[in-house]
Amino acid sequence: MDPNIQVGCDTKGGCLSARLRFVAHRINPAFAAGKRLRHELYIDTGNGEENEALFEHLLGQRDQFEAAYGRPVVWEDLPNARACRIADYRSDAVLNDESESSEFISWMIDAGERLRKALSAVDVPEH
């Protein structure tokens, strides 16, 4: 495992999240509105200006980030929130359909690995 990534439980019981030591943010799998799965880099230093600066820094490397990720991602500056997000979404995720659970888990694992690979391919400033 990448030494810059620390996997563990957060205080809300989200044991699938990974805190990134070098930027102090999280890679999180999530259930999003509209029957979608989301895997995200959630950027939140506690300071909105720092979050926006890091988001813009990464956005400036969008081509390299998405090339390493293997497909386009969604860049969300979340204007009504302090945080920002870089995410991949999977549509048509009917969560109560147990026959698709393994596929959803595989998608989440793959998306998390892709995010870590993409972050390793770009310059991420120390926080």
N, C-alpha and C positions, 0 to 999 in steps of 0.2 A: 504494500500500500504506500502511496505517496506520503512522505513524512510531513508534508504541509497540510494534511487532512486528518482530522480527528473525528472519528465516528462515535456517537454516544447519544444518550437520552437528554432531551432538554427538560426544563421544569414543567412543561405541559404534557410530558409523556411521549413526545414525538421521537421515538427511538430510531427512526429511519433517517433523521437529518444528520448532516455532517458539517461540523464547524470547520471553516478554513482558517488555519492559523495565520497565514500570510496576509489575509485581508479582513479577518474577523467577521465573516459573513457565513451564511449557511447555504448548502445545497439541500433542497427539500423535495420529496415527493408529496403531492397533494391531490385532493379531489376538488376540482374546480366547478364552478357553476355551469349549467348547460350540458350535463352529462359528459364532462370532459375530465381526463386525467391531466395533471400538470407536473412537470419536474422543473425546478427553478433554481437559479442562483438568486437568493434574496439578499439584497445589499442594504444593510442597515447598521451604521456605525453608532447611531444615536444622534447624529448630526446631519440634518437635511442637506446642507451645503457640501459636506464631505461625501455623502451618498451620491449626490448629483455629479460631483467631480469624478468619482470613480466610475460611475455609469458612463459619462461622456468619454473618459479615457478608454474604457473597454469598447464603446461604440466606435471610436476612432480606429479600432482594430477589427471591425466587424468581419471583413473578408477573411482574415486569418482565423478568427474565432469560429466562424461558420464552416470554413473549409475543414478545420480540425474536428468540428462537431459532426460533420457529414451531411448536414442539411440546414436550411434556414431556421432560425429561432425567432421568437418574438421579443422585441426590446421595448420594455414598458417603464417609462419614467414615473408613472403613478403620480400625476400632478397634485392630487388631493391627499397625498400621504407623504410621510417623511422618507420612506424607503423607495427603492427602485427594484426592478426585477428583470432578469433575462430568463426566458422560459421556452419550453417545448410543450406542446399540447397534443393530446390524442382525443379526437372527437368520438362520439357514439359509444361512450363507456357506460353501459347500463350496469350499475354497481350491484344490483341485486340478482344479476345473472351469474350464478356460481360456475357455470360451464366456461366462462371467460376469465375466471380469476387467475389462472396460471398465465394466460396471455397478458393480462394487466400487470402482473408482477414482473414478468419478463420485460415488458416495455419500460417499467419504472427502473429496473436494474440497468437496462441498456442506456436509457436517457441519463442516469446518474454517471455512468462510466463515460459517456460522451461529454458531459459537462466538465468532468475532471480533466479529460483529455484536451478539451478546448481551452480550459484555463491554463494548462501547462504549455500551450502553444502561443500564448500571448504574454505581453509584459504586464504584470500586475504589481502596482506599487505597494510597498510596505505600508502598513497602517499602524 
